[in-house]
Amino acid sequence: MNGILKCLPFPLLIAAISGVAMAIQGTLNAGLSQKTSLYSATFVVHLIGTVIALAVILFKHEPLFSQKYLAVPWYFYLGGVLSVVIIALVAVSIPQVGVANATTAIIIGQVSMAILIDHFGWFGTAKMPWNLWQLLGLVLFAVGAKLLFRI
C-alpha cells in the first residue's frame, strides 16, 4: 500500500478519493430520492451543497459578488445544469442496476468524454490528442466494464 501511494501523483490520489465520494454520493442520493421524490431530492441535495459552499466562502473570506461573472464564457455555467442532470440520472439508475453497474457505466462515459474533450480541446482546455494506446486502453476498459456488469 505504501508503495502505491509513493508512485501515485497527488492529483491522481485526490481524483481517486473523488471517485470514492461519487460512488457514496450516488448511493445516498438514490436512497434519498426513493424516500422522497427524484426532483425534491435533487433540490435538497443542491440546497445543502449551496449552504456548505457558502459557509466555506464566508470562512475563507473569499469575495463572492466581486467576481467578474459576466466575463466568463456562458458555457462554463452549464455545470450547474449538468449537476442537476447528473444527480437525477444517477439517482434513477442506481436502484435499477445497482451501485457497481451504475458506477462502471458512469466511469466509461466519463473517460470516453474526457478523451474527446482532451483531443479536441473543448471548453478552453489544452489539446491533448489521443493516440492508439489510449483508444486501445478505452476498448480494454470497456471490455473490463462488461466483465464487471452484473445484469
PEUR-V559007 format. One record per pair of residues at least 12 apart in sequence whose C-alpha atoms are under 8 Angstrom apart, sorted by sequence separation. I is the first residue (numbers start at 0). J is the second residue. D is the distance in Angstrom with one decimal. If there is no record, write none. Layout:
i:I j:J d:D
i:I j:J d:D
This chain:
i:28 j:40 d:7.1
i:89 j:101 d:7.3
i:117 j:129 d:7.6
i:28 j:41 d:7.6
i:114 j:129 d:6.7
i:28 j:44 d:7.6
i:111 j:137 d:7.3
i:110 j:137 d:7.7
i:107 j:140 d:7.5
i:107 j:141 d:6.7
i:107 j:144 d:7.6
i:45 j:83 d:7.9
i:104 j:144 d:7.4
i:103 j:144 d:6.1
i:41 j:83 d:6.6
i:103 j:147 d:7.5
i:41 j:86 d:6.4
i:103 j:148 d:7.6
i:41 j:87 d:6.3
i:75 j:122 d:7.7
i:100 j:147 d:7.2
i:74 j:122 d:7.7
i:99 j:147 d:7.8
i:100 j:148 d:5.3
i:38 j:87 d:7.3
i:99 j:148 d:7.5
i:100 j:149 d:6.7
i:37 j:87 d:6.4
i:100 j:150 d:8.0
i:37 j:90 d:7.2
i:37 j:91 d:7.7
i:96 j:150 d:7.2
i:28 j:86 d:7.1
i:32 j:90 d:6.6
i:29 j:89 d:7.0
i:30 j:90 d:7.6
i:25 j:86 d:7.2
i:28 j:89 d:7.8
i:29 j:90 d:3.9
i:28 j:90 d:5.6
i:29 j:91 d:6.6
i:25 j:89 d:5.9
i:26 j:90 d:7.4
i:29 j:93 d:6.4
i:25 j:90 d:6.3
i:29 j:94 d:6.7
i:26 j:93 d:6.9
i:25 j:93 d:7.4
i:26 j:98 d:6.6
i:25 j:98 d:7.8
i:22 j:98 d:7.2
i:22 j:102 d:6.6
